[in-house]
Amino acid sequence: AEQLSPVVAVYTDGCIACGRRFAGHFSRIYINSGDSGKPVTLNLSFQTMIFLELFATFFVIGLFTIGGGYAMLPLIQRQVVTDHAWITDQMFTDIVAISQMTPGPIGINSATYIGYSVVREAGYGQFLSICGSFPATLAVVLPSFIIVLALCHIYARFNHSPIFTGLMSGLRPTVA
């Protein structure tokens, strides 16, 4: 494993869910101990690692997907079927069909069901499988929430600035 940054380095010995060995799967977390320069290894349980893998994967999907739930589907498929091999193409097709029938955004519904399925396929019980849907769902929504929160903060801070007011006045006809 290689150290990625001076603060935290995460990676790779193999996939917790499928047992395959290639980059992009968490298996250990290395934290730089500071002055000694030697990393400290956190030996987290497999259960914790699969939840971290789900969170990291879906956070990246939520961060780099623009255009809504249907725009997320190809990236979700590449990550969970091709890159991580957590589920099969047939399972992904079934998940998309179920997500379309369920009320709510298809990207969030897919993340929820994939989180459940990945933990279930890894051999864990019903309760942990249900818990697996939480990090995937939270991670796919969190980037958008953070961006909107930052925009609200910027708006509140510069709302009375003449330049900002002029900019917003110029954008108003474009949005309407």
C-alpha positions as CSV (number, residue, x, y, z in Angstrom):
1,A,0.0,0.0,0.0
2,E,1.1,3.5,-0.6
3,Q,0.7,6.6,1.5
4,L,-1.5,9.1,-0.4
5,S,-1.2,12.2,1.8
6,P,0.6,13.4,4.9
7,V,-2.6,13.1,6.9
8,V,-4.6,10.1,5.8
9,A,-3.8,7.4,3.3
10,V,-6.4,4.8,2.3
11,Y,-5.9,1.7,0.1
12,T,-5.5,-1.2,-1.2
13,D,-5.1,-4.9,-0.7
14,G,-8.4,-6.2,-2.0
15,C,-12.1,-5.9,-2.1
16,I,-14.0,-6.8,1.1
17,A,-17.2,-7.7,-0.8
18,C,-15.9,-9.8,-3.6
19,G,-12.3,-10.7,-2.5
20,R,-10.7,-9.4,-5.8
21,R,-7.4,-7.6,-5.6
22,F,-7.1,-4.4,-7.5
23,A,-6.7,-0.7,-6.9
24,G,-9.7,1.2,-5.7
25,H,-10.8,-1.1,-2.9
26,F,-10.3,-0.3,0.7
27,S,-8.8,-2.9,3.0
28,R,-6.7,-0.9,5.4
29,I,-6.4,2.7,6.5
30,Y,-3.0,4.2,7.1
31,I,-2.7,7.4,9.2
32,N,0.6,9.3,9.3
33,S,1.7,9.4,12.9
34,G,3.4,12.8,12.5
35,D,6.9,13.2,13.7
36,S,8.0,9.5,13.4
37,G,7.0,9.4,9.8
38,K,5.7,5.8,10.2
39,P,2.1,5.1,9.3
40,V,-0.2,3.7,12.0
41,T,-2.5,1.0,10.6
42,L,-6.1,1.0,11.7
43,N,-7.4,-2.6,11.6
44,L,-11.1,-2.0,11.0
45,S,-13.5,-4.8,10.7
46,F,-14.7,-6.0,7.3
47,Q,-18.2,-4.6,8.1
48,T,-16.7,-1.1,8.6
49,M,-14.7,-1.3,5.5
50,I,-17.6,-2.2,3.2
51,F,-19.5,0.7,4.5
52,L,-16.5,3.0,3.8
53,E,-16.2,1.6,0.3
54,L,-19.9,2.2,-0.4
55,F,-19.7,5.8,1.0
56,A,-16.6,6.7,-0.9
57,T,-17.9,5.2,-4.2
58,F,-21.3,6.9,-4.0
59,F,-19.8,10.2,-2.8
60,V,-17.7,10.4,-5.9
61,I,-20.7,9.5,-8.0
62,G,-22.8,12.3,-6.4
63,L,-19.9,14.8,-6.7
64,F,-19.2,14.3,-10.4
65,T,-22.7,13.7,-11.7
66,I,-24.5,16.6,-13.2
67,G,-28.0,16.2,-14.7
68,G,-30.0,14.2,-12.3
69,G,-30.6,10.5,-11.6
70,Y,-30.7,9.2,-15.1
71,A,-27.3,10.8,-15.7
72,M,-26.0,8.9,-12.7
73,L,-26.9,5.5,-13.9
74,P,-24.0,4.9,-16.3
75,L,-21.5,6.0,-13.7
76,I,-23.2,3.9,-11.0
77,Q,-23.1,0.9,-13.4
78,R,-19.4,1.4,-14.2
79,Q,-18.5,1.6,-10.5
80,V,-20.6,-1.2,-9.0
81,V,-20.7,-3.6,-11.9
82,T,-17.4,-3.1,-13.8
83,D,-14.9,-1.5,-11.4
84,H,-15.9,-3.1,-8.1
85,A,-17.7,-6.1,-9.4
86,W,-20.1,-5.9,-6.5
87,I,-23.2,-6.9,-8.5
88,T,-23.9,-8.4,-11.9
89,D,-25.3,-6.7,-15.0
90,Q,-28.6,-8.5,-14.5
91,M,-28.8,-7.4,-10.8
92,F,-28.1,-3.8,-11.9
93,T,-30.9,-4.0,-14.5
94,D,-33.3,-5.3,-11.9
95,I,-32.2,-2.5,-9.5
96,V,-32.9,0.2,-12.1
97,A,-36.3,-1.3,-12.9
98,I,-37.2,-1.4,-9.2
99,S,-35.9,2.1,-8.7
100,Q,-38.1,3.4,-11.5
101,M,-41.2,1.9,-10.0
102,T,-40.4,3.3,-6.5
103,P,-41.4,6.9,-5.7
104,G,-38.5,9.3,-5.6
105,P,-35.4,10.1,-7.6
106,I,-34.0,7.1,-9.5
107,G,-30.4,7.9,-8.6
108,I,-31.1,8.0,-4.9
109,N,-33.3,4.9,-5.1
110,S,-30.6,3.0,-7.0
111,A,-28.0,4.0,-4.4
112,T,-30.2,2.8,-1.6
113,Y,-30.9,-0.6,-3.2
114,I,-27.3,-1.1,-4.3
115,G,-26.1,-0.4,-0.8
116,Y,-28.4,-3.0,0.5
117,S,-27.5,-5.5,-2.2
118,V,-23.7,-5.1,-1.9
119,V,-23.8,-5.8,1.8
120,R,-26.2,-8.7,1.4
121,E,-24.0,-10.2,-1.4
122,A,-21.0,-9.9,0.9
123,G,-22.7,-12.4,3.2
124,Y,-24.0,-10.2,5.9
125,G,-27.5,-10.5,7.5
126,Q,-30.7,-8.5,7.0
127,F,-30.0,-5.8,9.6
128,L,-26.5,-5.0,8.3
129,S,-27.8,-5.1,4.7
130,I,-30.4,-2.5,5.6
131,C,-27.6,-0.4,7.3
132,G,-25.6,-0.7,4.0
133,S,-28.2,1.4,2.3
134,F,-27.6,4.4,4.5
135,P,-24.0,5.2,3.6
136,A,-24.7,4.8,-0.1
137,T,-27.8,7.1,0.1
138,L,-26.2,9.7,2.2
139,A,-23.0,9.8,0.1
140,V,-24.9,10.3,-3.2
141,V,-26.9,13.2,-1.7
142,L,-24.2,14.8,0.4
143,P,-22.1,16.6,-2.3
144,S,-25.2,18.4,-3.6
145,F,-26.2,19.4,-0.1
146,I,-22.8,20.8,0.6
147,I,-22.7,22.7,-2.7
148,V,-26.2,24.2,-2.0
149,L,-25.2,25.1,1.5
150,A,-22.1,26.8,0.3
151,L,-24.1,28.8,-2.3
152,C,-26.6,29.8,0.4
153,H,-23.7,31.0,2.6
154,I,-22.2,33.0,-0.4
155,Y,-25.7,34.5,-1.1
156,A,-26.2,35.5,2.5
157,R,-22.8,37.1,2.7
158,F,-22.8,39.1,-0.5
159,N,-26.6,39.8,-0.8
160,H,-26.2,43.5,-0.2
161,S,-23.2,44.0,-2.4
162,P,-23.9,46.2,-5.5
163,I,-21.8,44.0,-7.7
164,F,-23.6,40.8,-6.5
165,T,-27.0,42.5,-6.8
166,G,-26.2,43.5,-10.4
167,L,-25.0,40.0,-11.2
168,M,-28.2,38.5,-9.9
169,S,-30.3,41.1,-11.8
170,G,-28.5,40.1,-15.0
171,L,-29.2,36.4,-14.4
172,R,-32.8,36.8,-13.6
173,P,-34.0,37.0,-17.3
174,T,-31.9,33.9,-18.1
175,V,-33.5,31.8,-15.4
176,A,-37.1,33.0,-16.0
